[in-house]
Amino acid sequence: MILAPMSAPRVFVTADIGKEALRRLVDSGFEVEVHPVIEPPSYDLLTVKVGSGVEGLVTTIRDRIDDPLLALGAAHGLKIVAQVAVGYDNIDVAAASRHGIPVANTPEVLSDATAEFAFFMMGAVARKLYPSEELVRSGRWGVWHPHHPWLGDNVTGKTVAVIGTGRIGKAFVHKCAGFDMDVLCYSRTRDEAFAQAVQKVMDLRAELGFGRRRTIRYTSLDEALTTADFVSLHLPLIRTGSSSTLHFMNEARLRQMKPDAYLVNTTRGPVVDEQALARVLQDGTIAGAALDVFDKEPLPEDSPLRDERLFLKLRLFNHLGSGTYETRLSPDPNIGMAGRAVQSVIDCLRGADPREMPWVVNRPPKGPSPNA
């Protein structure tokens, strides 16, 4: 669908991001075209739109924004790519920089939503919430018994390893502190001030009688994996180089975990080797896992993760971590991903200096303003 006014700077939006956010673009004087179906636009369609002279491109993680597409955009007046997500591994940011196109993302506004979903996933797999509901709905619950047909595991009082302490990882830690969990943090960059602040909260909770005294500290990856009852991943997906996180949780690392431990992933699917995860779940190396992201999405029908023998051990979700009305659709850039992406487009097309735009991930170096 195309929204008025016509004969104005053109913006192509690859998915419906909510009428209120789209209205902000129209009210800002732009001609807005929204991809009209639920499925993502094909690469060929993206090529046509970019080649037709759109100045703003609003994307999602489903869209492949590579060097040829960006080169075409640069030749036809593309001024910004605004991604409705924190992650942007689907965008060749280095190519965007070469072609002088700023790329914006939507950090911070989804931190709490994703962190709380990760926490709920952790509880769901440990306490076997879905199998319990399915037992009732299927009519197979015939009698109450103290430990048949299965038991779950406590979350309160356990040790959780938080792998990656960026915004979402830290928000996840806050939730865990409220459940009297000991926290082991692993990150390439340690934020000791954050850990000290959380420790003060933990100490105060214990002093006030809200729970036992708990601890938080940074540690090695080996200790985190071998010690924790839960391992929650909050790493960016980096596909190449010495900092690569592709298959960060490979078979060797999965087998370092305790046999009664659980893995939680709300970051990016390729961070986990899914074939290896299926194997370690099958042979009982770990107790279970909960995944909101996958190597290929939607999850293929032939994925080993769909094996019915993993029903009690594995919870699978549809990339819903940030999926609240407020977080996904609010037009307010201080609240919603849609609002934040739209604000970047508005600022850029109104002539803002990309170096001063808060959510641009490839800011140009200092020098004369690129819009001068």
C-alpha positions as CSV (number, residue, x, y, z in Angstrom):
1,M,0.0,0.0,0.0
2,I,1.1,3.6,-0.7
3,L,0.3,6.4,1.7
4,A,0.0,10.0,0.7
5,P,1.4,12.6,0.1
6,M,2.8,12.1,-3.4
7,S,5.7,13.9,-5.0
8,A,7.7,13.8,-1.8
9,P,10.7,12.0,-0.5
10,R,9.9,8.3,-0.8
11,V,10.2,5.6,1.9
12,F,9.8,1.9,1.4
13,V,8.9,-0.2,4.5
14,T,9.4,-3.9,4.1
15,A,6.8,-4.9,6.7
16,D,3.8,-3.3,8.3
17,I,5.2,-1.6,11.5
18,G,1.9,-0.3,12.7
19,K,-0.4,2.5,11.4
20,E,0.7,5.0,14.0
21,A,4.4,4.8,13.2
22,L,3.7,4.9,9.5
23,R,1.4,7.9,10.0
24,R,4.4,9.7,11.5
25,L,6.3,9.3,8.3
26,V,3.3,10.5,6.2
27,D,2.8,13.5,8.6
28,S,6.5,14.3,8.1
29,G,5.9,14.8,4.4
30,F,7.1,11.6,2.9
31,E,5.5,9.3,0.4
32,V,5.4,5.9,2.2
33,E,5.0,2.5,0.5
34,V,4.5,-0.5,2.8
35,H,5.1,-4.1,1.6
36,P,1.5,-5.3,1.7
37,V,1.8,-9.0,2.7
38,I,3.1,-10.8,5.8
39,E,5.9,-12.6,3.9
40,P,9.0,-10.5,3.4
41,P,9.7,-8.9,0.0
42,S,11.9,-10.9,-2.3
43,Y,15.4,-9.7,-3.0
44,D,14.3,-8.9,-6.6
45,L,11.5,-6.7,-5.3
46,L,13.9,-4.9,-2.9
47,T,16.2,-4.3,-5.9
48,V,13.3,-2.8,-7.9
49,K,12.3,-0.5,-5.0
50,V,15.8,0.6,-4.2
51,G,16.5,1.2,-7.9
52,S,13.4,3.3,-8.2
53,G,14.8,6.0,-6.1
54,V,13.5,5.6,-2.5
55,E,15.4,7.8,-0.1
56,G,14.5,5.8,3.0
57,L,14.4,2.0,3.5
58,V,12.9,0.6,6.7
59,T,13.9,-3.1,7.1
60,T,13.6,-6.0,9.4
61,I,16.0,-8.9,10.1
62,R,14.2,-10.9,7.3
63,D,15.7,-8.6,4.6
64,R,19.1,-9.2,2.9
65,I,20.7,-5.8,2.4
66,D,24.0,-6.5,0.7
67,D,26.7,-4.7,-1.2
68,P,25.0,-4.8,-4.7
69,L,21.7,-3.5,-3.2
70,L,23.5,-0.7,-1.3
71,A,25.5,0.2,-4.4
72,L,22.3,0.5,-6.4
73,G,20.8,2.6,-3.6
74,A,23.7,4.9,-3.5
75,A,23.4,5.5,-7.2
76,H,19.7,6.2,-6.9
77,G,19.6,8.5,-3.9
78,L,19.1,6.1,-0.9
79,K,19.9,8.1,2.2
80,I,19.3,5.7,5.1
81,V,18.5,2.1,6.0
82,A,16.6,1.9,9.3
83,Q,16.4,-1.5,10.8
84,V,13.5,-2.4,13.2
85,A,15.8,-4.5,15.4
86,V,18.9,-4.2,17.5
87,G,20.8,-6.8,15.5
88,Y,21.7,-6.0,11.9
89,D,23.7,-9.0,10.7
90,N,21.5,-9.1,7.7
91,I,22.9,-5.8,6.6
92,D,26.4,-5.4,5.1
93,V,27.3,-2.4,7.2
94,A,30.8,-2.1,5.9
95,A,29.4,-1.8,2.3
96,A,26.8,0.8,3.6
97,S,29.7,2.8,5.0
98,R,31.6,2.6,1.7
99,H,28.6,3.9,-0.1
100,G,27.9,6.6,2.4
101,I,24.6,5.3,3.6
102,P,23.9,5.4,7.3
103,V,22.4,2.3,9.0
104,A,20.3,2.8,12.1
105,N,19.0,0.2,14.5
106,T,16.7,0.3,17.6
107,P,18.7,-0.4,20.7
108,E,17.5,-0.1,24.3
109,V,13.8,0.0,23.8
110,L,13.5,-3.8,23.6
111,S,15.9,-4.7,26.4
112,D,13.4,-5.3,29.1
113,A,10.9,-7.1,26.8
114,T,13.5,-9.5,25.5
115,A,15.1,-10.0,28.9
116,E,11.8,-10.8,30.6
117,F,10.9,-13.2,27.8
118,A,14.3,-15.0,28.3
119,F,13.4,-15.2,32.0
120,F,10.0,-16.6,31.2
121,M,11.5,-19.1,28.8
122,M,13.9,-20.3,31.5
123,G,11.1,-20.9,33.8
124,A,9.0,-22.6,31.2
125,V,11.6,-25.2,30.3
126,A,12.7,-25.8,33.8
127,R,9.2,-26.2,35.3
128,K,7.8,-28.0,32.1
129,L,5.0,-25.5,31.8
130,Y,4.0,-26.4,28.2
131,P,4.0,-30.2,28.7
132,S,1.9,-29.7,31.8
133,E,-0.7,-27.7,29.9
134,E,-0.6,-30.1,27.0
135,L,-1.3,-33.0,29.4
136,V,-4.4,-31.3,30.6
137,R,-5.6,-30.1,27.2
138,S,-5.1,-33.6,25.6
139,G,-7.1,-35.3,28.3
140,R,-4.2,-37.5,29.4
141,W,-4.1,-36.1,32.9
142,G,-5.8,-39.0,34.8
143,V,-4.6,-38.7,38.4
144,W,-2.5,-36.4,40.6
145,H,0.7,-37.9,41.9
146,P,3.7,-36.5,43.8
147,H,6.2,-37.2,41.0
148,H,4.4,-38.8,38.0
149,P,4.6,-38.2,35.1
150,W,7.5,-35.9,35.7
151,L,9.0,-33.1,37.9
152,G,10.6,-29.8,37.0
153,D,13.5,-27.9,38.5
154,N,13.5,-24.8,40.7
155,V,14.7,-21.4,39.3
156,T,14.8,-19.6,42.6
157,G,18.1,-20.0,44.4
158,K,20.0,-21.5,41.4
159,T,23.0,-20.2,39.5
160,V,22.6,-18.6,36.1
161,A,25.4,-17.8,33.7
162,V,24.7,-14.7,31.6
163,I,26.9,-14.9,28.5
164,G,27.1,-11.3,27.2
165,T,26.3,-8.3,29.4
166,G,25.2,-5.7,27.0
167,R,21.8,-4.0,27.5
168,I,19.7,-7.1,27.3
169,G,22.1,-9.2,29.3
170,K,22.1,-6.6,32.1
171,A,18.3,-6.4,32.0
172,F,18.2,-10.2,32.3
173,V,20.5,-10.0,35.4
174,H,18.0,-7.6,37.1
175,K,15.2,-10.2,36.7
176,C,17.4,-13.0,38.1
177,A,18.4,-10.9,41.1
178,G,14.7,-10.7,42.0
179,F,14.5,-14.5,42.1
180,D,17.5,-14.8,44.4
181,M,19.8,-16.3,41.8
182,D,23.6,-16.3,42.0
183,V,24.8,-14.8,38.7
184,L,28.0,-15.6,36.8
185,C,28.7,-13.1,34.0
186,Y,30.9,-13.7,31.0
187,S,31.7,-10.9,28.5
188,R,34.6,-9.8,26.4
189,T,34.2,-6.4,28.1
190,R,33.6,-6.6,31.9
191,D,31.4,-4.0,33.6
192,E,32.6,-4.3,37.2
193,A,30.7,-1.2,38.2
194,F,27.4,-2.9,37.1
195,A,28.2,-6.0,39.0
196,Q,29.0,-4.1,42.1
197,A,25.7,-2.2,41.9
198,V,23.8,-5.4,41.5
199,Q,25.6,-6.9,44.4
200,K,24.5,-4.0,46.6
201,V,20.9,-4.8,45.6
202,M,21.4,-8.4,46.4
203,D,22.9,-7.6,49.8
204,L,20.0,-5.2,50.6
205,R,17.4,-7.8,49.7
206,A,19.1,-10.3,52.1
207,E,19.4,-7.6,54.8
208,L,15.7,-6.9,54.5
209,G,14.8,-10.6,54.7
210,F,13.7,-11.0,51.1
211,G,16.0,-14.0,50.5
212,R,19.3,-15.5,51.2
213,R,22.5,-13.6,50.4
214,R,23.4,-14.1,46.7
215,T,26.4,-13.1,44.6
216,I,27.2,-11.8,41.2
217,R,30.7,-11.7,39.6
218,Y,32.4,-11.9,36.3
219,T,34.2,-15.1,35.5
220,S,35.8,-17.2,32.8
221,L,33.6,-18.9,30.2
222,D,34.8,-22.3,31.3
223,E,33.6,-21.7,34.9
224,A,30.4,-20.2,33.7
225,L,29.5,-23.2,31.6
226,T,30.6,-25.8,34.1
227,T,29.1,-24.3,37.2
228,A,25.7,-22.8,36.1
229,D,22.3,-24.4,36.4
230,F,21.1,-22.1,33.6
231,V,23.1,-20.6,30.7
232,S,21.4,-17.6,29.0
233,L,22.9,-16.3,25.8
234,H,23.0,-12.5,25.0
235,L,25.7,-12.2,22.4
236,P,25.6,-10.5,19.1
237,L,26.0,-12.6,16.0
238,I,29.4,-12.0,14.5
239,R,30.0,-14.4,11.6
240,T,33.7,-13.9,10.8
241,G,36.9,-12.9,12.4
242,S,38.6,-13.5,15.8
243,S,35.4,-12.3,17.6
244,S,33.1,-14.6,15.7
245,T,30.1,-15.9,17.7
246,L,28.9,-18.2,14.9
247,H,28.2,-21.6,16.7
248,F,29.6,-20.0,19.9
249,M,27.7,-22.8,21.7
250,N,29.3,-25.7,19.8
251,E,29.2,-29.3,20.9
252,A,32.3,-29.0,23.0
253,R,30.9,-26.1,25.0
254,L,27.5,-27.7,25.3
255,R,29.2,-30.7,26.8
256,Q,30.9,-28.5,29.4
257,M,27.5,-27.8,30.9
258,K,26.1,-29.8,33.8
259,P,23.8,-32.7,33.1
260,D,21.0,-30.9,35.0
261,A,21.6,-27.5,33.3
262,Y,19.5,-25.6,30.8
263,L,20.4,-23.4,27.8
264,V,18.4,-20.3,26.9
265,N,18.9,-18.4,23.6
266,T,17.1,-15.2,22.7
267,T,19.9,-13.6,20.7
268,R,20.5,-15.0,17.2
269,G,19.9,-18.6,16.1
270,P,23.4,-19.2,14.5
271,V,25.0,-18.6,17.9
272,V,24.0,-22.1,18.8
273,D,25.0,-25.2,16.7
274,E,21.5,-26.7,16.5
275,Q,22.7,-30.1,15.3
276,A,25.0,-30.4,18.3
277,L,22.3,-29.2,20.6
278,A,19.9,-31.9,19.4
279,R,22.6,-34.5,20.0
280,V,23.4,-33.4,23.6
281,L,19.7,-33.2,24.4
282,Q,19.1,-36.7,23.0
283,D,22.0,-38.3,25.0
284,G,21.2,-36.4,28.2
285,T,24.3,-34.3,28.4
286,I,22.1,-31.3,29.5
287,A,18.6,-31.3,31.0
288,G,17.0,-29.0,28.4
289,A,16.9,-25.8,26.3
290,A,14.6,-23.0,25.4
291,L,15.1,-21.2,22.0
292,D,13.4,-18.2,20.6
293,V,15.7,-17.9,17.6
294,F,17.0,-20.3,15.0
295,D,19.6,-20.7,12.3
296,K,16.7,-20.7,9.7
297,E,13.4,-19.0,10.4
298,P,10.7,-20.3,10.4
299,L,12.2,-23.5,11.8
300,P,12.4,-26.1,9.0
301,E,10.1,-29.1,9.2
302,D,13.2,-31.4,9.0
303,S,15.0,-29.7,11.9
304,P,16.4,-32.2,14.4
305,L,14.9,-29.8,17.1
306,R,11.5,-31.0,16.1
307,D,12.2,-34.6,17.2
308,E,9.3,-35.7,19.4
309,R,11.7,-37.3,21.8
310,L,12.8,-33.9,22.9
311,F,9.3,-32.8,23.9
312,L,9.9,-32.6,27.6
313,K,13.4,-31.1,27.2
314,L,13.0,-28.4,24.6
315,R,10.8,-25.3,24.2
316,L,10.7,-23.6,20.9
317,F,9.3,-20.1,20.3
318,N,8.7,-17.9,17.2
319,H,11.2,-15.1,17.7
320,L,8.9,-13.4,20.1
321,G,11.5,-12.0,22.6
322,S,10.6,-8.3,21.9
323,G,7.1,-9.1,20.9
324,T,4.9,-6.8,22.9
325,Y,2.6,-4.1,21.5
326,E,4.6,-1.4,23.2
327,T,8.0,-2.6,22.2
328,R,7.3,-3.6,18.6
329,L,4.7,-1.0,17.5
330,S,4.8,2.1,19.6
331,P,5.4,5.2,17.5
332,D,7.2,6.8,20.4
333,P,11.0,6.5,19.8
334,N,11.5,6.3,23.5
335,I,9.3,3.2,23.8
336,G,8.9,1.4,20.5
337,M,11.2,-0.2,17.8
338,A,8.9,1.2,15.1
339,G,9.0,4.6,16.6
340,R,12.8,4.6,16.9
341,A,13.3,3.4,13.3
342,V,10.9,5.9,12.0
343,Q,12.6,8.7,13.9
344,S,15.9,7.8,12.3
345,V,14.3,8.1,8.8
346,I,12.7,11.4,9.7
347,D,15.9,12.9,11.1
348,C,18.0,11.8,8.1
349,L,15.6,12.9,5.4
350,R,15.2,16.2,7.1
351,G,18.9,16.7,6.8
352,A,20.3,15.7,10.2
353,D,24.0,15.0,10.4
354,P,24.4,11.2,10.7
355,R,27.3,11.8,13.1
356,E,24.7,13.3,15.5
357,M,22.0,10.7,15.0
358,P,21.9,8.6,18.2
359,W,21.0,5.2,16.6
360,V,23.3,5.2,13.6
361,V,25.7,2.2,13.8
362,N,28.1,3.4,11.1
363,R,28.6,7.0,11.9
364,P,31.0,8.8,9.5
365,P,34.3,10.0,10.8
366,K,34.6,13.6,12.1
367,G,35.0,16.2,9.3
368,P,32.7,18.3,7.2
369,S,29.1,17.5,7.6
370,P,28.0,14.9,4.9
371,N,24.8,17.0,4.4
372,A,26.7,20.3,4.2
